[in-house]
């Protein structure tokens, strides 16, 4: 049976999403309601109308980003076609069964944004059958607390569960049919499954420095999207926890905001001060890894 299955990390693997992730503070209800941002406060509840408006704002911003190729090339790794080109061809031939996201990001908004951008880039739909970030319910066993700090492992047991969910099957995937793609060094404990057949591909981390001019334009696109859908004058939004709360940077560090200008100014500061690292093309390594995996996983 043809059962090739692929799992992607998000940040620095698919693209440079940490900077964009700060925008979640402006329009992601899931983000401001996560435990780390509430810090004991009650969850924020919004009307259906405002939730709909926020979704439209996010989609409008995503469209602006997709159509600005200079900025898009600083967000999605430039050689992403080396990964998704062969995979989508294998999917069309029914060699590839499923692609999932298996990421430690705590910003669900960036996972959804990545899916939107990739689906538009490759003119496809339902690209990922499962999007498992930090908060996914099947990842409970991945969480480990060390000296009071919670960290996340990536484990073969969880990976199998995620593939089973994506395939709607209870059968385990043979390790020789699994490709795991993650930039992290040192590698995750999944490295232990390589002798058993798992293919583990490590791209060069893609998290380049975004020039200040482009950062300012990202903020302009965000502001314009909010303005287009009336969010800047929406009383429910302006009176909500979006604009009146503490933004927690860690358990002991927070920034207090009490208005939309303070919120937007704080997010602007986060984005403008974000740093990056130089990127070296790894196209030859990715081409070789994809070719070997697809050959290995054929029946």
C-alpha positions in Angstrom: 0.0 0.0 0.0 1.3 3.5 -0.9 1.5 5.3 2.5 4.1 8.0 2.2 3.4 10.5 5.0 5.2 13.8 5.7 5.4 16.0 8.8 6.7 19.6 8.7 7.9 21.9 11.4 6.8 25.5 10.9 9.2 28.2 12.2 12.4 28.5 10.2 11.6 25.3 8.3 8.7 26.4 6.2 9.4 30.1 6.8 10.2 33.0 8.9 7.0 33.3 10.9 8.2 34.6 14.3 8.0 38.3 13.3 4.6 37.9 11.7 3.4 36.1 14.8 3.4 39.3 16.8 0.4 40.4 14.8 -1.7 37.8 16.6 -1.9 40.3 19.4 -4.0 42.5 17.2 -6.6 40.0 15.9 -6.3 36.5 17.2 -8.8 35.7 19.9 -7.2 32.2 20.4 -3.9 33.9 21.1 -5.1 36.4 23.7 -7.1 33.6 25.4 -4.2 31.2 25.8 -3.2 30.6 29.4 0.1 32.3 29.1 -1.6 35.6 28.0 -4.5 35.4 30.4 -2.4 34.6 33.4 -5.4 33.8 35.5 -7.8 36.3 33.9 -11.1 35.3 32.4 -11.3 34.3 28.8 -12.3 37.1 26.3 -15.7 36.5 24.7 -16.7 38.2 21.5 -19.8 38.5 19.4 -20.2 36.4 16.3 -20.1 39.7 14.3 -16.7 40.7 15.7 -15.3 37.3 15.3 -16.3 37.4 11.6 -14.7 40.8 11.2 -11.5 39.6 12.8 -11.4 36.6 10.3 -11.9 39.0 7.4 -9.1 41.2 8.7 -6.7 38.3 8.9 -7.6 37.1 5.4 -7.2 40.6 3.9 -3.7 40.9 5.5 -2.8 37.4 4.2 -3.8 38.5 0.7 -1.8 41.7 1.0 1.2 39.6 2.1 0.8 37.1 -0.7 0.8 39.7 -3.4 3.9 41.6 -2.1 6.5 39.3 -3.4 9.5 41.2 -1.8 8.1 40.7 1.7 6.7 37.2 0.9 10.3 36.1 0.0 11.4 37.1 3.5 8.6 35.0 5.1 8.4 31.8 3.1 11.8 30.2 2.4 12.8 31.0 -1.2 13.4 27.3 -2.1 10.1 26.0 -0.7 9.3 24.5 -4.1 12.1 22.0 -3.6 10.0 20.5 -0.8 6.4 21.0 -1.9 6.8 20.6 -5.6 7.8 16.9 -5.4 5.4 16.2 -2.6 2.4 17.6 -4.4 3.3 15.7 -7.5 3.5 12.5 -5.4 0.1 13.4 -3.9 -1.4 13.7 -7.4 -0.1 10.3 -8.3 -1.4 8.9 -5.0 2.0 8.0 -3.7 1.8 10.5 -0.9 -1.1 10.0 1.5 -0.9 13.0 3.8 1.1 16.1 4.9 0.8 17.5 8.4 2.2 20.3 10.6 4.0 19.2 13.8 5.3 22.4 15.3 6.2 23.7 18.7 4.9 27.2 18.0 2.4 28.6 20.5 1.0 31.0 17.9 -1.8 29.1 16.1 -2.4 32.2 13.8 1.0 31.7 12.1 0.1 28.0 11.3 -3.1 29.1 9.6 -1.3 31.9 7.8 1.4 29.5 6.5 -1.3 27.2 5.1 -3.1 30.1 3.4 0.2 31.3 1.7 1.3 27.9 0.6 -2.1 26.9 -0.8 -2.1 30.1 -2.9 1.5 29.6 -4.0 0.9 26.1 -5.2 -2.7 26.5 -6.2 -4.0 23.7 -4.0 -6.4 23.2 -1.1 -6.5 21.2 2.1 -2.7 21.1 2.1 -2.4 19.9 5.6 -4.7 17.2 7.0 -3.6 18.0 10.6 -2.1 21.2 12.0 -0.6 20.3 15.4 1.0 23.2 17.3 1.8 23.5 21.0 -1.9 23.4 21.9 -3.0 20.4 20.0 -4.9 17.9 22.2 -2.9 14.9 20.9 0.3 16.5 22.1 -0.3 16.1 25.8 2.4 13.5 26.2 5.0 15.7 24.5 5.0 18.2 27.3 7.7 17.9 30.0 8.3 20.3 32.9 11.9 20.9 33.8 12.8 23.3 36.6 9.4 24.9 36.4 9.5 25.5 32.7 7.4 23.5 30.3 9.1 22.3 27.1 7.8 20.2 24.2 9.4 17.1 22.7 8.5 15.6 19.4 8.0 11.9 19.7 7.3 9.0 17.3 4.3 8.0 19.3 2.7 11.4 18.9 3.7 11.6 15.2 1.9 8.3 14.6 -1.2 9.6 16.3 -1.2 12.7 14.2 -0.8 10.7 11.0 -3.6 8.4 12.1 -5.9 11.4 12.7 -5.0 12.8 9.3 -5.7 9.5 7.6 -8.7 8.6 9.7 -7.1 5.3 10.4 -5.9 3.3 13.4 -3.0 1.7 11.5 0.6 2.7 12.3 2.6 4.0 9.4 5.8 2.0 8.6 8.8 4.2 9.6 10.2 3.8 6.1 7.2 5.7 4.8 7.6 8.7 7.1 9.5 11.9 6.3 10.0 14.4 9.1 11.3 17.9 8.2 12.6 20.2 11.0 15.4 22.7 11.0 16.2 22.3 14.7 19.8 21.5 15.8 20.2 19.5 18.0 17.7 17.3 16.4 14.6 16.0 18.2 14.4 12.6 19.8 12.9 11.3 16.6 16.5 10.9 15.5 16.3 7.6 17.3 14.0 6.2 14.6 16.4 6.8 11.7 18.0 3.3 12.0 14.4 1.9 11.8 13.7 3.6 8.5 12.5 7.2 9.4 13.8 9.9 7.0 14.8 13.0 8.9 15.5 16.0 6.8 17.2 19.1 8.4 16.9 22.3 6.3 19.0 25.3 6.9 17.0 27.6 9.3 15.3 30.3 7.4 14.9 33.3 9.7 16.5 36.2 7.9 16.7 39.7 9.2 13.8 41.7 7.8 14.9 45.3 6.8 13.2 48.1 8.8 11.5 49.4 5.6 9.8 46.0 5.1 8.8 45.7 8.8 7.2 49.1 8.5 5.3 48.0 5.4 4.1 44.8 7.2 2.7 47.1 9.9 1.1 49.3 7.3 -0.6 46.3 5.7 -1.9 45.2 9.1 -3.2 48.7 9.8 -4.8 48.9 6.4 -6.5 45.6 6.8 -7.9 46.6 10.2 -9.1 49.9 8.7 -10.7 48.3 5.7 -13.0 46.2 7.9 -13.9 49.0 10.4 -11.9 47.5 13.3 -10.3 50.8 14.2 -13.8 52.2 15.0 -15.4 49.0 16.3 -16.5 49.8 19.9 -16.7 46.1 20.9 -13.1 45.6 19.8 -11.9 48.9 21.3 -13.5 48.0 24.7 -12.3 44.3 24.6 -9.3 42.7 26.2 -7.5 43.1 22.9 -6.9 46.8 23.9 -7.0 46.5 27.7 -4.7 43.9 29.2 -1.2 42.9 30.0 0.8 41.3 27.1 3.0 38.7 28.8 6.5 38.2 27.4 7.4 35.7 30.1 5.9 34.6 33.4 7.6 37.6 35.1 7.6 40.2 32.3 4.6 42.0 30.8 3.6 45.1 29.0 0.4 46.9 30.1 -1.8 48.3 27.4 -5.0 50.3 27.8 -5.9 51.5 24.3 -5.6 50.6 20.6 -2.7 53.1 20.0 -0.8 51.4 22.9 -1.6 48.0 21.5 -0.4 48.8 18.0 2.6 50.7 19.3 3.6 47.7 21.4 3.3 45.3 18.5 5.2 47.7 16.3 8.0 47.6 18.8 8.1 43.8 18.9 8.3 43.6 15.2 10.9 46.4 14.7 13.3 45.0 17.3 13.1 41.4 16.0 16.4 40.1 14.8 17.4 37.3 12.3 20.3 35.3 11.1 21.9 34.9 7.6 20.5 32.1 5.5 22.5 29.8 3.2 20.7 28.0 0.3 20.3 24.3 0.9 18.5 23.5 -2.3 20.8 20.6 -3.3 20.4 19.0 0.1 16.6 19.3 -0.1 16.4 17.9 -3.6 18.5 14.9 -2.7 16.5 14.2 0.5 13.2 14.4 -1.2 14.3 12.2 -4.1 15.7 9.6 -1.8 12.6 9.5 0.4 10.1 9.3 -2.4 12.1 6.5 -4.0 12.4 4.7 -0.7 8.7 5.0 0.2 7.4 3.6 -3.1 5.8 0.1 -2.9 
